[in-house]
Amino acid sequence: MTEEILKKIKQLPPLPESVMQIESVYQDPESTFNDMVKILEKDPLLTADILKAANSPLYGFSREINAINQAVGLFGMGTVRGFALASIVKKSFDLDLSVYGIDNDTFSMLSKKQHALTTSWCLKKDSKLLGILSPAAFLVEIGKVLIAQQIMADNTQEKFKEALKSSATLEEAEREVTGVDTPEVSAKIFEHWRFESGLVDTIRHCLNPQDAKDEIKKPAEILHVVRTVVELNGSVTDESIAAAKELIEKYSLDMESFDRALQNL
């Protein structure tokens, strides 16, 4: 991690009290569905953001979700935690992803598609993992914001543009120009904000799940697949699907559930 990026992370503002309350309820094994609903209902703007996200056609629900308790009931506490954290965290950043050749709407769609695919894939068979995977899928790309800021500060936009053309992966281009990659920076951000190690390590190891602790391997593998199938511009192509399915076979993940989830996109 470079000193410049570390400095940017340390200068990030603390997250609002609403995040601490959501995390307290989520991490407490004695907490109930209703405890989460009560916390969320205290913040009408956050509730509106969650309901807007939950009603996206990407999730494939045929009826409108018009109450926060309905959202928690359908998605579970872990996934709604992801909706809430994504809404709050993204407001902590000034987004400018132009060095990546995408605008803010495209960046938002990238995160939404990654989250929707993860949720649809895991909701029925691996719902316990969604407590980690839901915020991880939504926010794994947030490190790009600080990397983009560093590229612009160093005036290396053209160098990065050339690296994007010549490198085998986006992360290789990031490391060539800045010395860091997106998952590394994103993990460090959430470590700085003192999120649980499971979330931090899932993001940190999503390019190399084999290096993760046993309890983190599967969520890191799933996140690797999801980041492979949804490309930087938010598109899903035949090539990206084929690459993702190679990883699914390599990691012995559930192909049938993945295919069903992919149809929603």
C-alpha positions in Angstrom: 0.0 0.0 0.0 1.5 3.4 -1.0 1.8 6.2 1.4 -0.4 8.5 -0.8 -3.3 6.0 -0.8 -2.9 5.3 2.9 -3.1 9.0 3.6 -6.3 9.3 1.6 -7.8 6.4 3.5 -6.9 8.0 6.9 -8.5 11.2 5.8 -11.9 9.6 5.1 -14.6 10.9 7.4 -16.1 8.6 10.0 -19.3 6.8 9.0 -22.5 8.2 10.5 -24.1 6.9 13.6 -26.7 5.0 11.6 -24.1 2.7 10.3 -22.9 1.9 13.8 -26.5 1.1 14.9 -27.1 -1.1 11.9 -23.8 -3.0 12.6 -24.6 -3.3 16.3 -27.9 -5.0 15.5 -26.5 -7.1 12.7 -23.5 -8.4 14.8 -25.6 -9.1 17.9 -26.7 -12.8 17.8 -29.7 -11.9 20.0 -31.0 -9.3 17.6 -34.2 -10.0 15.7 -35.8 -9.1 12.3 -37.8 -6.4 14.1 -34.7 -4.8 15.7 -33.2 -4.2 12.3 -36.5 -2.8 11.0 -36.8 -0.4 13.9 -33.3 1.0 13.3 -33.9 1.5 9.5 -37.3 3.1 10.1 -35.6 5.9 12.1 -34.0 7.1 8.9 -36.6 7.9 6.2 -34.0 8.8 3.5 -32.1 5.6 4.1 -35.3 3.6 4.0 -36.3 5.2 0.7 -32.8 4.3 -0.7 -33.2 0.7 0.4 -36.6 0.3 -1.1 -35.5 1.9 -4.4 -32.6 -0.6 -4.5 -34.8 -3.6 -3.5 -37.3 -2.8 -6.3 -34.8 -2.9 -9.0 -35.8 -5.4 -11.8 -32.4 -6.9 -11.4 -33.7 -8.9 -8.4 -36.6 -10.4 -10.3 -39.4 -9.8 -7.8 -42.8 -9.6 -9.5 -44.5 -7.4 -6.9 -43.5 -4.0 -5.5 -41.7 -3.9 -2.1 -43.2 -0.9 -0.4 -42.2 -1.3 3.3 -38.8 -1.9 5.0 -40.1 -4.9 6.9 -41.1 -6.5 3.6 -37.6 -5.9 2.3 -36.0 -7.5 5.3 -38.4 -10.4 5.1 -37.7 -11.1 1.5 -34.0 -10.5 1.4 -32.9 -11.2 5.0 -31.0 -9.0 7.4 -27.6 -9.6 5.7 -28.7 -8.4 2.3 -30.6 -5.4 3.6 -27.4 -4.6 5.6 -25.7 -4.5 2.2 -28.3 -2.1 0.7 -27.9 0.2 3.7 -24.1 0.2 3.8 -23.9 0.8 0.0 -26.3 3.8 0.3 -24.4 5.3 3.2 -20.8 4.6 2.2 -21.1 5.9 -1.4 -22.3 9.2 0.0 -18.9 9.5 1.8 -17.0 9.8 -1.5 -16.8 12.3 -4.3 -17.1 10.0 -7.3 -15.1 10.7 -10.5 -14.3 7.5 -12.4 -13.4 9.2 -15.7 -9.9 7.8 -15.7 -11.5 4.4 -16.0 -13.6 5.6 -19.0 -16.9 5.3 -17.1 -19.3 7.8 -15.5 -20.9 7.7 -12.1 -24.1 6.0 -13.4 -22.1 3.2 -15.0 -20.2 2.7 -11.8 -23.4 2.5 -9.9 -24.8 0.0 -12.4 -21.6 -2.1 -12.1 -22.1 -2.3 -8.3 -25.8 -3.0 -8.6 -25.4 -5.8 -11.1 -22.6 -7.4 -9.0 -24.8 -7.3 -5.9 -27.9 -8.5 -7.7 -26.1 -11.5 -9.2 -24.6 -12.4 -5.8 -27.9 -12.1 -4.1 -29.8 -14.2 -6.6 -27.1 -16.8 -6.7 -26.8 -17.2 -2.9 -30.2 -16.3 -1.5 -31.7 -19.8 -1.4 -28.6 -22.0 -0.9 -26.0 -19.8 0.8 -28.0 -17.2 2.5 -25.7 -17.2 5.6 -22.9 -15.9 3.4 -24.9 -12.9 2.3 -24.1 -11.0 5.6 -20.6 -10.7 4.2 -21.2 -11.0 0.5 -24.0 -8.4 0.2 -21.9 -5.4 1.3 -18.8 -6.9 -0.3 -20.4 -7.2 -3.7 -21.9 -3.7 -3.5 -18.7 -2.0 -2.3 -15.7 -4.1 -3.5 -15.2 -1.5 -6.3 -15.1 1.5 -4.0 -11.3 1.5 -4.0 -11.4 2.7 -7.6 -12.5 6.1 -6.3 -9.2 6.6 -4.4 -7.1 5.1 -7.2 -8.7 7.4 -9.7 -8.0 10.4 -7.4 -4.4 9.3 -7.1 -4.0 9.0 -10.9 -5.4 12.5 -11.4 -3.2 13.9 -8.7 -0.1 12.3 -10.3 -1.3 13.4 -13.8 -0.8 9.8 -15.0 -4.1 9.6 -16.9 -2.4 8.8 -20.2 -0.1 6.3 -18.7 -3.1 4.5 -17.1 -5.0 4.6 -20.4 -2.1 2.8 -22.1 -1.8 0.4 -19.3 -5.5 -0.5 -19.6 -4.9 -1.4 -23.2 -1.8 -3.4 -22.7 -2.5 -5.2 -19.4 -4.2 -8.6 -19.2 -6.4 -7.4 -16.3 -7.6 -4.1 -14.9 -5.9 -4.8 -11.6 -2.5 -5.3 -13.4 -3.0 -1.8 -15.0 -3.8 -0.3 -11.6 -0.7 -1.9 -10.0 1.5 -0.8 -12.9 0.5 2.9 -12.5 -0.3 3.3 -8.8 1.3 0.3 -7.0 -2.1 -0.9 -5.7 -5.3 -2.5 -7.0 -9.0 -2.1 -6.3 -9.6 -5.0 -3.8 -6.5 -4.1 -1.8 -7.6 -0.5 -1.4 -11.3 -1.4 -0.8 -10.3 -3.9 1.9 -8.0 -1.2 3.6 -10.9 1.3 3.6 -13.2 -1.1 5.5 -10.4 -2.1 7.8 -9.9 1.6 8.6 -13.7 1.8 9.4 -13.3 -1.2 11.6 -15.7 -3.5 9.8 -15.5 -7.2 10.7 -12.5 -9.2 9.5 -14.7 -11.5 7.4 -15.9 -8.7 5.2 -12.4 -7.2 4.9 -10.7 -10.5 4.1 -13.3 -11.5 1.5 -12.7 -8.3 -0.4 -8.9 -8.6 0.1 -8.7 -12.1 -1.2 -11.3 -11.9 -4.0 -8.5 -12.2 -6.6 -6.7 -15.0 -4.8 -9.2 -17.0 -2.7 -6.7 -19.8 -2.3 -4.7 -17.6 0.1 -7.7 -16.9 2.3 -8.5 -18.6 5.6 -10.8 -21.6 5.2 -13.9 -19.8 6.4 -13.3 -17.0 3.9 -12.5 -19.1 0.8 -16.0 -19.6 -0.4 -17.3 -16.0 -0.2 -14.0 -14.9 -1.8 -14.5 -17.4 -4.6 -18.0 -16.2 -5.2 -16.9 -12.6 -5.3 -14.1 -13.5 -7.7 -16.7 -15.1 -10.0 -19.1 -12.1 -9.8 -16.4 -9.6 -10.5 -15.4 -11.7 -13.5 -18.8 -11.9 -15.1 -19.8 -8.3 -14.7 -17.4 -6.1 -16.6 -16.2 -2.6 -15.8 -18.9 -1.0 -18.0 -21.6 -3.1 -16.3 -22.0 -5.4 -19.2 -22.2 -9.2 -19.2 -20.8 -10.8 -22.3 -20.4 -14.3 -23.6 -16.7 -14.1 -22.9 -17.1 -12.9 -19.3 -19.7 -15.7 -18.7 -17.3 -18.3 -20.1 -14.5 -17.0 -17.9 -16.8 -17.0 -14.8 -17.9 -20.5 -15.5 -14.3 -21.7 -15.6 -13.9 -20.3 -12.1 -17.1 -21.9 -10.9 -15.8 -25.3 -12.1 -12.4 -24.6 -10.6 -13.9 -23.7 -7.2 -16.7 -26.4 -7.3 -19.4 -23.8 -6.8 -23.1 -24.3 -7.7 -23.4 -23.8 -11.5 -27.2 -24.4 -11.7 -28.0 -21.6 -9.2 -25.5 -19.4 -11.0 -27.3 -19.9 -14.4 -30.7 -19.1 -12.8 -29.3 -15.9 -11.2 -27.7 -14.9 -14.5 -31.1 -14.9 -16.2 -32.3 -12.1 -13.9 -29.5 -9.8 -15.4 
